[in-house]
Amino acid sequence: MNLIICTLLIFFAQNAACLTNADEALLKNAGILDKKVLLHDDTWGVKPSEIDIDSTQFKGQPKSLINWKNLEHASWLNFNTWRDERSKRDKISNWKLKLRQSTYEEKFGEIIACIGICKVYRGPNEISINASSRLYEGDEVQTLENSSLWFLSSDGSLLRLSAKTSITLNEVNFSKKKSFVSLRLNHGHIKTFRRGSGKFTIKNLSETDTAFYPLKILKANREFFSREEFSKLDHSGRQIYLTKKNLGHFSQYKKLNEYLGESLYFNSVDSELFVVSPNATVKVTNMNLDFFYGVNSNSVIRVKKNMHGFKEEDSRNSQAQLMLRGYGNRELNEIEEGTWYNVDARGKELSETQLGNEFKVLDLLVKRVPTILLAREILIRKKYSYQINGVDTAEELAQKHGYRLWDEEKKKEMSQREKFLFEYTRRVETTNLNSLRKVFEGKPEVFDRSYYEFAFQSYINRLKGRYNNKKLILPELTDTEYYVWVLKYAKK
């Protein structure tokens, strides 16, 4: 009787504890165990090939693929609905992997600074955004009148939205050969600045686009460097220092050039930007872009390779292509650097154009922005480290950084994606353009001073107040006082 009880206890214990092969052999040699133990292998009756294949989730993505937030309880608990969904999934061996990738929205970037009122529309939600706000694929970003913003894309590019502008962030993709950013310019004006290799000429001149300063990124502001320079001087040196113009400019440019001189992984990766408007599609490779589109109006476009005062040390090839509208039109037009182009409201004609002073004002605003550029370098090293060292595997990019690694070397995935987007957007936007002309029958929206007036006036006012008492005492502030000053005056 005692032997039977012991045998039963051992049997239940070995099943509960899931004995190893060594444990099973020991029991068999002792004559205690006569039947096979169910181990964690195919003897459980479930083959690994019959289990739904899943991949490691992206950083920040939950393991569960159930959309709990928008779940409809009645349909989800319905047996017939479950059976139908289950039968469809059984036909696709990697349905979990595809669902995980298709429902995940990658981080597109983040706001550096906003003046006025900036909003993002995420699904049905309207959210006010400010400095450090994160942007994701699918977001629509909008600036209202007397507003503008700078934001950093996760590929290292900077984007500046003028007032009364709306863009939709479609997708950001990475391979080991290039990065690819796709967005739609719904209306308004944008400037984009890729990250190139080289150095800026150190200029003892005031910064531009000063409506955004100071930034909340403490070590990017020129005032941070003026305090450092001031602290290294003796009493007489400090008195002389305070009489100079543009305090801190030398150290600020020096630090910026140090960052730009570092050998980053992304310095060898092509940077591609794909921008769609209702009447034109533009793809630029390793170049900066100016793009204006007015509702029911024309587009104005220009590409440039470098920013003002930048000495390039970059061997990457640059190119810019433009596609017009029309269901049968598949022609790609090469556009030259530094030339302004006009696309008519119907998206049928491309021509060179001469512009007035309106666009020249926008060039002036971004002529010297070392604080913005330095903020980019700081954020890249803090939050986008894959740009510095690169990644070896798709798992590393997904788990550590939250992005999918596209296979461009063998499958040419990104090239195929670009080819599809050119064709798809041409057809869709041709239809949209026909509808826009019917909906917006009023006066076409043209570029005027309202797109830049507030930012330009703020720049002029800052120039007038550069040498007031509040500015002159900045080099003498302690770390705590400087921090409080930034919190008080930094823009959203």
C-alpha positions in Angstrom: 0.0 0.0 0.0 2.8 2.4 0.9 4.6 1.5 -2.3 1.6 2.4 -4.4 1.1 5.7 -2.6 4.8 6.6 -3.1 4.6 5.6 -6.8 1.6 7.8 -7.3 3.2 10.7 -5.5 6.3 10.4 -7.6 4.2 10.2 -10.8 2.2 13.3 -10.0 5.4 15.1 -8.7 7.3 14.4 -11.9 4.5 15.7 -14.1 4.1 18.8 -12.0 7.8 19.5 -11.9 8.4 18.6 -15.6 11.3 16.3 -15.0 14.4 16.5 -17.2 15.8 13.5 -19.2 18.4 12.9 -16.4 15.6 12.7 -13.8 13.6 10.3 -15.9 16.7 8.0 -16.4 17.4 8.0 -12.7 13.8 6.9 -11.9 13.8 4.2 -14.5 17.1 2.8 -13.2 15.6 2.6 -9.7 12.7 0.7 -11.1 10.2 3.3 -10.0 9.1 4.7 -13.4 7.8 2.5 -16.2 6.1 5.0 -18.5 7.4 7.9 -20.5 7.4 11.4 -18.9 5.8 14.2 -21.0 8.7 16.6 -21.4 8.8 20.1 -23.0 9.3 18.8 -26.6 7.1 17.4 -29.4 5.9 14.6 -27.1 3.4 17.1 -25.7 1.5 16.6 -28.9 1.9 20.1 -30.2 4.6 20.6 -32.8 6.4 23.9 -33.0 5.5 24.3 -36.6 1.8 24.3 -35.6 2.2 27.2 -33.2 1.5 30.7 -34.4 4.8 32.3 -35.2 5.5 35.6 -33.5 8.5 37.9 -33.4 10.0 40.0 -30.6 7.9 43.1 -30.1 9.2 46.5 -30.9 10.5 48.7 -28.1 7.4 50.2 -26.4 5.0 47.8 -28.1 2.9 45.5 -25.8 3.2 41.8 -26.2 -0.5 41.4 -26.6 -1.8 42.1 -30.1 -5.4 42.7 -28.9 -6.5 46.3 -29.3 -8.0 46.7 -25.8 -8.6 50.4 -26.1 -11.0 50.1 -29.1 -12.3 46.6 -28.3 -16.0 45.8 -29.0 -16.9 43.3 -26.4 -19.9 41.8 -28.1 -18.2 40.9 -31.3 -15.0 39.9 -29.6 -16.8 37.4 -27.3 -18.9 36.1 -30.2 -18.0 32.5 -31.0 -18.8 32.8 -34.7 -16.6 35.9 -35.1 -13.7 34.1 -33.3 -14.2 31.0 -35.6 -14.1 33.1 -38.8 -11.0 35.0 -37.7 -9.3 31.8 -36.6 -10.0 30.1 -39.9 -8.4 33.1 -41.8 -5.4 33.2 -39.5 -4.8 29.4 -40.0 -4.2 30.1 -43.7 -1.4 32.5 -42.9 1.5 31.0 -41.0 3.1 34.3 -40.0 -0.1 36.3 -39.3 1.1 37.4 -35.9 4.3 38.8 -37.3 2.4 40.7 -40.1 -0.1 42.0 -37.6 2.6 43.2 -35.2 4.4 45.1 -37.9 1.3 46.6 -39.6 -0.3 47.9 -36.4 2.9 49.3 -34.9 3.4 53.1 -35.4 7.1 53.9 -35.3 8.3 57.1 -33.6 8.7 59.8 -36.3 10.6 62.3 -34.2 10.0 65.0 -31.6 9.4 68.7 -31.3 12.4 70.9 -30.6 10.4 74.2 -30.2 7.0 75.7 -31.0 5.9 79.3 -31.0 2.2 80.1 -31.1 -0.3 77.2 -31.3 0.9 73.9 -32.7 -1.3 70.8 -32.8 -1.2 67.2 -33.7 -4.2 65.1 -34.8 -3.7 61.5 -33.8 -6.7 59.4 -34.9 -9.8 61.1 -33.5 -7.8 63.1 -30.9 -6.5 66.7 -31.1 -3.4 67.3 -29.0 -1.6 70.5 -28.3 2.2 69.9 -28.7 5.2 71.7 -27.4 9.0 71.1 -26.9 9.8 67.4 -26.4 6.4 66.2 -27.7 6.8 62.9 -29.6 5.5 62.5 -33.1 4.5 59.1 -34.6 3.7 57.7 -38.0 0.1 58.7 -39.0 0.2 62.0 -37.1 -1.0 65.2 -38.7 1.0 68.2 -37.5 -0.5 71.6 -37.8 0.6 75.2 -37.1 -2.0 78.0 -36.8 -1.7 81.6 -37.7 1.3 83.4 -36.1 2.8 80.0 -35.2 5.7 77.8 -36.4 7.8 74.9 -35.2 11.0 73.0 -35.5 11.1 69.3 -35.2 13.7 66.6 -35.5 13.0 63.5 -37.5 14.3 60.2 -36.3 16.6 60.0 -39.4 18.4 63.1 -38.2 16.7 65.6 -40.5 15.3 68.9 -39.3 12.0 70.3 -40.4 10.6 73.8 -40.0 6.9 74.4 -40.5 5.9 78.0 -41.2 2.6 79.4 -40.0 -0.7 78.0 -41.4 0.9 74.7 -42.4 -0.3 71.1 -42.1 1.7 68.0 -42.8 0.9 64.3 -42.4 3.8 62.0 -41.2 3.3 58.9 -43.3 6.3 56.7 -42.5 10.0 56.5 -41.5 12.0 53.5 -42.6 15.6 52.3 -42.1 17.9 49.9 -43.9 21.7 49.5 -43.6 22.1 51.6 -46.8 19.6 54.4 -46.4 16.9 56.1 -44.4 13.5 57.0 -45.9 11.1 59.6 -44.7 7.7 60.0 -46.3 5.2 62.8 -45.5 2.4 64.7 -47.1 2.2 68.5 -47.3 -1.5 69.2 -47.0 -1.0 72.9 -47.3 1.5 75.6 -46.3 5.2 75.8 -46.3 8.0 73.6 -45.0 11.8 73.7 -45.0 13.8 70.5 -44.5 17.5 70.1 -43.5 19.3 66.8 -43.8 22.3 66.1 -41.6 25.5 66.3 -43.6 29.2 65.9 -42.9 31.3 69.0 -42.7 31.8 72.2 -40.7 30.2 75.6 -40.3 32.2 78.8 -40.7 32.4 80.6 -37.3 30.7 84.0 -37.7 30.6 86.7 -35.1 27.0 87.5 -36.0 23.7 87.3 -34.3 21.5 84.2 -34.6 18.4 84.2 -36.8 14.9 82.7 -36.1 15.3 84.0 -32.6 11.6 83.7 -31.8 12.3 80.2 -30.7 15.1 81.0 -28.3 16.0 80.1 -25.7 15.5 76.3 -26.1 14.7 74.1 -23.2 17.8 72.1 -24.2 20.1 73.9 -21.8 23.5 73.1 -23.5 22.3 74.2 -26.9 21.7 77.9 -26.1 24.3 80.5 -26.9 23.9 81.8 -23.4 25.2 78.5 -22.0 28.5 79.1 -23.9 28.8 82.8 -23.0 28.6 81.7 -19.3 31.4 79.2 -19.9 33.6 81.7 -21.6 32.9 84.4 -18.9 33.8 82.0 -16.0 37.3 81.4 -17.4 38.3 85.1 -17.4 39.8 87.2 -14.6 38.1 90.4 -13.4 39.5 92.7 -16.0 38.9 90.2 -18.7 35.3 89.9 -17.8 34.8 93.7 -18.1 36.2 93.6 -21.6 34.3 90.5 -22.5 30.9 92.1 -21.7 31.6 94.9 -24.2 31.8 92.4 -27.1 29.0 91.4 -29.5 27.4 88.0 -29.8 28.8 86.6 -26.6 29.4 82.8 -26.8 29.3 82.5 -30.5 32.8 81.1 -30.8 32.4 78.3 -28.3 29.0 77.4 -29.6 30.2 77.0 -33.2 33.2 75.2 -32.0 31.1 72.6 -30.1 28.8 72.3 -33.1 31.7 71.5 -35.4 33.1 69.0 -33.0 29.9 67.1 -33.1 29.7 67.3 -36.9 33.3 66.1 -37.2 32.6 62.9 -35.3 32.3 59.8 -37.5 28.7 58.7 -37.2 27.2 55.6 -38.8 24.5 57.7 -40.5 27.2 59.8 -42.3 27.5 56.9 -44.7 23.8 56.3 -45.1 21.8 58.0 -47.8 19.0 60.3 -46.5 15.9 60.1 -48.7 12.9 62.4 -48.3 9.6 61.7 -50.1 7.1 64.6 -50.0 3.6 64.5 -51.5 1.3 67.5 -52.2 -2.0 67.4 -54.1 -0.3 68.6 -57.3 3.3 67.2 -57.1 5.5 64.5 -55.6 9.1 65.2 -54.8 11.9 62.8 -53.8 15.2 64.3 -52.7 18.3 62.3 -51.8 20.9 64.0 -49.5 19.5 67.5 -50.1 17.5 70.2 -48.4 14.0 71.1 -49.5 11.8 74.2 -49.7 8.2 73.3 -50.5 5.1 75.5 -50.6 1.6 74.4 -51.6 -1.5 76.5 -51.4 -5.0 74.9 -51.4 -6.4 74.9 -54.9 -3.3 76.8 -56.0 0.3 76.2 -57.2 3.4 74.7 -55.6 6.8 76.4 -55.3 9.8 74.1 -54.9 13.6 74.4 -54.5 16.3 72.0 -53.4 19.7 73.0 -52.0 22.6 70.8 -51.0 23.9 72.8 -48.0 22.9 75.4 -45.5 24.4 78.9 -45.5 28.0 78.9 -44.2 28.4 75.1 -44.3 31.6 73.6 -45.8 30.6 70.2 -46.9 32.9 67.1 -46.4 30.4 64.6 -47.8 30.9 62.2 -50.6 27.3 61.0 -50.9 25.6 61.6 -54.2 22.6 64.0 -54.3 19.5 63.9 -56.5 16.1 65.5 -56.7 13.1 64.2 -58.8 9.6 65.5 -59.3 6.5 63.8 -60.6 3.4 65.7 -61.9 -0.2 64.6 -61.9 -2.2 62.6 -64.4 -3.5 59.0 -64.5 -1.2 58.2 -67.4 1.8 60.3 -66.4 4.8 58.3 -65.1 7.6 60.8 -66.1 10.2 61.7 -63.4 11.6 65.2 -63.8 15.1 66.0 -62.6 15.2 69.3 -60.8 18.4 71.3 -60.3 19.9 72.6 -57.1 19.2 76.3 -56.3 16.5 76.8 -58.9 13.0 77.8 -57.9 10.3 75.8 -59.7 6.6 76.4 -60.1 4.0 73.6 -60.5 0.6 74.9 -61.7 -2.6 74.2 -59.7 -3.6 71.2 -61.9 -0.2 69.5 -61.5 0.3 69.4 -65.2 3.2 71.9 -65.8 6.6 72.4 -64.3 8.5 75.6 -65.0 11.4 77.6 -63.6 10.3 80.8 -61.8 11.6 84.0 -60.3 10.4 84.8 -56.8 9.9 88.0 -54.9 11.2 89.0 -51.4 8.7 86.8 -49.6 10.7 83.6 -49.9 14.0 85.5 -49.3 12.7 86.4 -45.8 12.3 82.7 -45.1 15.9 82.2 -46.2 17.0 84.9 -43.9 15.2 83.3 -40.9 17.2 80.1 -41.2 20.5 81.6 -42.3 22.2 81.2 -38.9 20.6 78.8 -36.5 23.5 77.1 -34.6 21.3 76.7 -31.5 18.8 74.6 -33.4 21.6 72.6 -35.1 23.3 72.0 -31.8 20.0 70.8 -30.2 19.8 68.2 -33.0 23.3 66.9 -32.2 22.5 66.7 -28.5 19.2 64.9 -29.1 20.8 62.4 -31.5 23.3 61.3 -28.9 20.7 61.2 -26.2 17.8 59.5 -27.9 18.8 58.2 -31.3 22.0 56.4 -30.7 21.5 54.0 -33.6 22.6 57.0 -35.8 25.9 57.0 -34.1 26.9 53.3 -34.0 24.4 51.7 -36.4 22.9 48.3 -35.7 23.9 44.7 -36.6 20.6 42.9 -36.6 16.9 43.6 -37.1 16.2 42.3 -33.6 18.6 44.9 -32.1 16.9 47.8 -34.0 13.5 46.6 -33.0 14.1 45.8 -29.3 16.4 48.7 -28.4 15.1 51.5 -30.7 11.6 50.4 -31.9 12.2 50.4 -35.6 12.0 47.7 -38.3 15.1 47.1 -40.3 14.2 46.9 -44.0 16.2 44.5 -46.3 17.6 46.7 -49.1 20.6 44.5 -49.9 18.8 41.3 -51.0 15.1 42.0 -51.3 15.3 45.7 -52.3 12.4 46.4 -50.0 12.8 50.2 -49.7 13.3 50.6 -53.5 10.2 48.6 -54.1 8.3 50.7 -51.6 9.4 54.0 -53.3 8.4 52.7 -56.7 4.9 51.8 -55.3 4.5 55.2 -53.5 5.3 57.1 -56.7 2.6 55.2 -58.6 0.1 55.1 -55.7 0.3 58.8 -54.8 0.1 59.9 -58.4 -3.2 58.1 -58.9 -4.7 59.0 -55.5 -3.6 62.7 -55.6 -4.9 63.1 -59.2 -8.3 62.1 -57.9 -7.9 64.3 -54.8 -6.9 67.3 -57.0 -10.1 67.0 -59.0 -12.2 66.9 -55.8 -10.3 69.9 -54.3 -11.2 72.1 -57.3 -14.9 71.4 -56.6 -14.8 71.8 -52.9 -12.6 74.9 -52.7 -14.0 77.1 -55.4 -13.0 80.4 -53.7 -9.8 82.4 -54.1 -6.7 80.2 -54.4 -4.3 80.2 -51.4 -1.1 82.0 -52.3 2.1 82.6 -50.4 2.1 85.9 -48.6 3.7 87.6 -45.5 1.3 85.8 -43.1 3.5 82.7 -43.4 6.5 84.4 -41.8 5.4 87.8 -40.5 5.3 86.9 -36.8 8.6 85.0 -36.8 10.3 87.8 -38.7 9.0 90.5 -36.4 10.1 88.5 -33.4 13.6 88.3 -34.9 13.7 92.1 -35.4 12.5 92.7 -31.8 15.2 90.4 -30.5 17.9 92.3 -32.4 16.8 95.5 -30.9 16.9 94.1 -27.3 20.2 92.3 -27.6 22.1 94.7 -25.3 19.5 95.5 -22.6 20.3 94.9 -19.0 18.6 91.5 -18.8 20.8 90.2 -21.6 24.1 91.6 -20.2 23.8 89.9 -16.9 23.4 86.4 -18.4 27.1 85.5 -18.4 27.2 86.1 -14.7 24.3 83.7 -13.8 25.0 80.6 -11.8 23.9 77.2 -13.1 20.7 77.4 -11.0 19.9 81.0 -12.1 20.5 80.0 -15.8 18.2 77.0 -15.4 15.4 79.2 -14.0 16.0 81.8 -16.8 15.5 79.1 -19.4 12.3 77.8 -17.7 11.0 81.3 -17.7 11.7 82.3 -21.2 11.9 79.1 -23.2 9.3 78.6 -25.9 6.9 75.7 -26.0 
